[in-house]
Amino acid sequence: GKTKSQKGEIEDALFDLEGIALWMMLTKPKPAERRKRCFDIINLRSSRPKGRKKVDKYYNPLSLSSKERHAIIDNLENGEFGKGMDSKIGKVILERLNEYELITSSQVKKIQYMHSTLQIEHILPQKYNKVAKWIEEWNEDDAELWMHRLGNLVLLNQKLNSKISNGHFVEKIKHYKSSPYPMTRRISDSYLEKWTLDEVKDNHFYVLDFAKCVWGLAV
C-alpha cells in the first residue's frame, strides 16, 4: 500500500491539477499554451530519467502563478455563468463547491444523487419581468448585471427547477429547504424574506470567498 507520505503527495498533486484545470476552463488560454503547460506537467511528474527535459527550477508547472490566480478570481467574480455555453462551466463550479460542502460535512452519499439531476436555477428568474413582485424589487439595469453571476445561481434538480422557475422568492425558498445541495439549502436557512440586489451581492461574495478557500486562491 501507499505510505502516508506518498498519499499526501498524490493528494497535493491532484489538488494542484484541479487548480490548473480551473484556470484553463475559466481563462481559455490558447491551444499552444495549454499544450505546453500539459507537457511541462508530464515532464515534471515523469519518473523516467532518459529523455526527460529540464524544467526551470523557478518554474513549477503545477503551481498557479499570482497572475493566474488573479485571473481565476476575476473570472469567478465577473463571469456570467447562467447563460449560453458558460452555463456548463457554472454548473461544474457549483457542483464542485457543493461536493466540497458534502464531503467536509460527511454527507458523501448524497453526491451520487446530486450528479443525476443537476440543473442551474436562477434565484432572480430570467423572466422576472413577468412577475409583479420581482418587478417591484428589481430594475432592468441591476437585473441584467447580476442575473447570470454566481451570486444569483444555485443547483436544483430538473423537476423542481421547472416547477418553481418564475416563482417569487418567498415561494422558492420553501422548495430550496429540501434540496440535496447544501449551498441551495443555505439560501433557505438564511431566513431571508426577499431577494434584492443587496442579498445577491452578499451571496455572490460568500460564494467567491468559499471558492477561494476550496481552490486555495489566496493572493
Disulfide bonds with the S-S distance in Angstrom:
none
